[in-house]
Amino acid sequence: MLNRPQLTPCITCEKAVVYLWKDKSTNLNGAVNISLNGHYGSEFDNCKFSGIMCDECLDRLVQSKRLTFIRHNPLI
C-alpha cells in the first residue's frame, strides 16, 4: 500500500515529479527530498518541513548562490 501520491509537484516550479519505485522509498526521478528546520527568530521555530524539489530548481538555486552546497555523500 502506498503512503504517498505517485506524482508530487516540485515546491518551486510545481513540475510533476515521479517516484522511481512504487514502494515506500523516497527515490525520485530527477528530484530530491528536502527537509527544512525552523530556528529561533522565526515564527516557525522548532517546526520541521519536508518537500520535493526538482533537480533543475535545485541547481538554479545553487548556481545563483541562494542555496549553499555543503557536501556530497558518495555511495559506499
Secondary structure, 3 states (H helix, E strand, C coil): CCCCCCEEECCCCCCEEEECCCCCCCCECCEEEEEEECCCCCCCCCCEEEEEEEHHHHHHHHHCCCCCCCCCCCCC
